[in-house]
């Protein structure tokens, strides 16, 4: 099935947190 927008937004939020922790802008 297709990935919902909610799932995409959640993944983006997780990646954003990870990049901030790693210090990658």
N, C-alpha and C positions, 0 to 999 in steps of 0.2 A: 504493500500500500504506500501511498504518498506520505511524506513526513509533514506534519502540521506546522503551521507558523509558530505555534506555542513552543513546540519542540525545538525549532530552529532558534527562536529567541533565547531559549534556555541554554542551548549549546553555546551561543554567542556570549551570553553572560558568563558562562563558565570559562570560556577562553579568555575573556577580558580580565577576569580575576586572576587567571594563571599568568597572563602576560604581565600584569601589574606586580605580582609576587616575584616574578623573574626579573623585573626591571626592564622589560622590553616594551618600548613605546609603540 
